[in-house]
Amino acid sequence: MIFERSLQRELAYTAGAVFMVLLTLVLTTMMIRIVGFAASGEIDPRDVLVLIGLTVIGYLAIMLVATLFVSILFVLTRWYKDSEMVVWLSSGVSLTRFIKPIGIFATPIIILIMFFVFVGWPWSNQQSKLIRARFQQRDEVSLLAPGQFRESPTTHRVFFIEKMSPDQGHVENVFVTSTEGGKVNVVVSKNGHIETHKNGDRFVVLENGRRYDGEPGHPDFRIMEFERYGVKIQSQPVVNTPTTTGLPTLTLLRNPTKENLAEFAWRAGLPLIAINLMLLAIPLAHQNPRRSRTINLVMAVLIYLTYSNLLNVVQAWIEQGKMSFGVGLVILHVIVLGIVAFIFWLRVRNRPLFTRAMFSRSQGA
């Protein structure tokens, strides 16, 4: 039918524009946040682009839900604004007839939402955490930066070097201090290099330097000169302890703890939110052509935020044991579906959502 092709074509154009706007906002926000982490030393600056990409993959499902809802609402609101909807309704096309073309348009988007929330979301979270763990658990040599004091996360050592070769193989003017049993050890050297033994142990071998041992406040310091002095490099294995957000969906179901079931309820809730909001946008787009479209946009934002926050509340209740998994999985979406059906009934009967009598009673009260 003509109106179905016209509707689907305009929905596709609008959805593309809305998605690009949301993607730009998410990219900008994530870039500022992740670059801030890199500047504070929490992540490796070389991993910034990778982490931004992983974060975007994780949020794609949420962006697609918002894109679907806003694009349908925008298109139908414009049709009401330009009186196109009046033409279609007066020609015998009922409001419920819009469900089929909009459903056909939304089906691939909902499939993508399911893929990204069940597969992309846990995978991106797991990879992001692994990258952060590798950086936080790197060995002491990778902490070194010319002209900066760096404290080791595994020992009570503080390193300072003046120069370092690009391959981190040779260092010059090295200062190392450590605290053991209340005593301070200070090692100063002009040159040094990195050695790796056959058993895998790594050492910073300092040359032509001095070592000062003693307790602060006491004069009995020992001073030793050396030609070669090895400082073992401490390192930690990369331990990847997966959280519920990083567990694959099948793992959540195979290990049905409260936390895992709550996470699964949240993931399953996003496609259901997309379906309910898709249906809700059809009657919600109705408006007086003389009014501004801003009202519908504000309502869309409030409805989306309220719905998503309620889903988070249900997830927390399942995790805390205040609500069973079966009830929490469907109760919110069934209630919203009932509200959508009621609003459809009002629109089909050509009745307003709010009447003047309701406002006059509230004012009189």
C-alpha positions, 0 to 999 in steps of 0.5 A, spaced: 500 500 500 502 507 498 501 509 505 505 503 508 511 504 503 511 512 504 511 510 512 517 505 512 521 510 507 520 516 512 521 512 518 528 509 515 531 516 513 528 519 520 531 513 524 538 514 520 538 521 522 536 520 530 541 514 530 547 518 528 545 524 533 545 519 538 552 516 536 555 523 536 553 524 543 555 517 546 562 518 542 563 525 545 561 523 552 565 517 552 571 520 549 571 525 554 570 520 560 576 515 557 581 521 555 580 523 562 581 516 565 588 516 560 590 523 563 589 520 570 593 514 569 588 509 570 588 506 563 593 506 557 593 512 552 594 507 547 587 503 549 583 509 548 580 508 541 579 501 543 575 502 549 571 508 546 569 502 540 568 497 546 563 502 550 559 504 543 558 497 542 556 496 549 551 501 548 548 500 541 542 496 544 540 502 548 541 507 542 537 503 538 531 502 543 531 510 543 532 511 536 526 506 534 521 510 539 524 517 537 523 516 530 516 513 530 514 518 534 517 524 530 514 521 523 507 520 526 507 527 529 509 530 523 504 527 519 499 530 524 502 536 524 502 537 516 495 533 516 497 527 512 494 523 518 488 526 517 488 524 510 489 517 511 484 516 517 479 519 513 480 515 507 479 509 511 485 507 514 485 505 522 490 507 527 491 500 528 493 499 521 499 502 522 502 497 527 503 492 521 508 497 517 511 500 523 512 492 525 515 490 519 520 496 519 522 495 527 523 488 526 530 488 524 532 493 529 529 489 534 533 483 532 539 488 532 537 490 539 537 482 541 544 481 538 547 487 542 544 486 548 545 478 549 552 478 545 555 485 544 554 488 551 557 482 555 563 481 550 564 489 550 564 489 558 569 483 558 574 486 554 574 493 557 575 490 564 581 485 561 584 491 558 584 495 564 586 489 568 592 488 564 594 496 565 593 496 572 597 489 573 603 491 568 610 490 571 614 496 574 618 497 568 612 499 564 610 504 570 617 508 568 617 515 565 622 519 564 622 525 569 617 523 573 616 519 580 612 513 579 610 508 585 610 501 584 603 498 585 606 491 588 611 494 592 613 500 596 618 502 591 618 509 588 622 510 581 625 516 578 629 516 571 632 522 567 632 518 560 630 512 557 631 509 551 625 508 546 625 500 547 626 501 555 632 497 554 637 502 557 636 508 563 640 513 565 641 517 572 636 512 576 633 513 583 630 507 587 627 508 594 624 502 598 621 501 605 622 495 608 621 493 616 621 501 617 628 502 614 629 506 607 633 503 602 636 508 596 639 506 590 642 511 585 646 509 579 648 513 573 646 507 568 642 501 567 639 496 563 634 491 563 636 483 563 631 477 563 633 470 565 632 464 563 627 462 568 623 469 566 625 473 572 626 480 569 631 485 573 633 492 572 641 492 572 644 498 575 651 500 574 656 505 577 652 507 583 651 507 591 646 504 596 644 508 602 641 503 608 638 506 614 632 508 619 630 515 618 632 519 624 638 515 626 645 517 624 647 509 623 646 509 615 650 505 611 653 507 604 655 502 599 658 503 592 657 498 587 659 496 579 653 492 578 646 492 582 640 488 580 633 490 582 628 484 581 622 487 577 615 485 580 609 483 576 602 480 577 599 475 573 593 478 569 587 476 573 580 477 570 574 476 575 568 476 570 562 480 573 555 479 571 555 484 566 561 481 563 558 474 563 555 471 557 548 470 557 548 462 557 552 462 563 547 467 566 542 461 565 547 456 567 548 459 574 542 462 576 544 466 582 540 472 584 545 477 581 545 473 574 538 472 574 537 480 575 542 481 569 538 476 565 532 480 566 535 487 565 538 484 558 531 481 556 527 487 558 531 491 553 527 488 547 521 488 550 522 495 552 523 496 544 516 493 542 512 496 547 515 503 546 514 502 538 507 500 540 506 506 544 509 511 539 503 510 535 497 513 539 502 518 543 504 521 536 497 524 536 496 532 537 493 538 535 496 541 528 496 548 531 501 545 537 508 545 537 512 538 536 516 539 542 511 537 547 511 530 544 519 530 544 519 532 552 514 526 553 518 521 549 524 523 553 520 522 560 517 516 558 523 513 556 527 515 562 522 512 566 521 506 563 528 504 563 529 506 570 523 502 572 527 496 569 533 498 573 529 498 579 526 491 578 533 488 576 535 491 583 529 488 587 531 481 583 538 481 585 536 483 593 530 477 593 525 482 594 521 480 587 522 473 584 525 472 577 519 470 573 515 476 576 520 481 575 521 478 568 514 480 565 510 484 570 513 491 568 512 490 561 505 487 562 503 493 565 506 497 560 503 493 555 496 494 558 497 502 558 499 502 551 492 498 549 488 503 553 491 509 550 490 505 543 483 504 545 482 512 547 485 514 540 481 509 536 474 512 540 477 519 539 477 520 546 483 525 549 488 522 554 486 528 559 480 532 559 478 539 561 474 536 567 480 533 570 484 539 570 478 543 573 477 538 578 484 538 580 484 546 580 477 546 584 480 541 590 
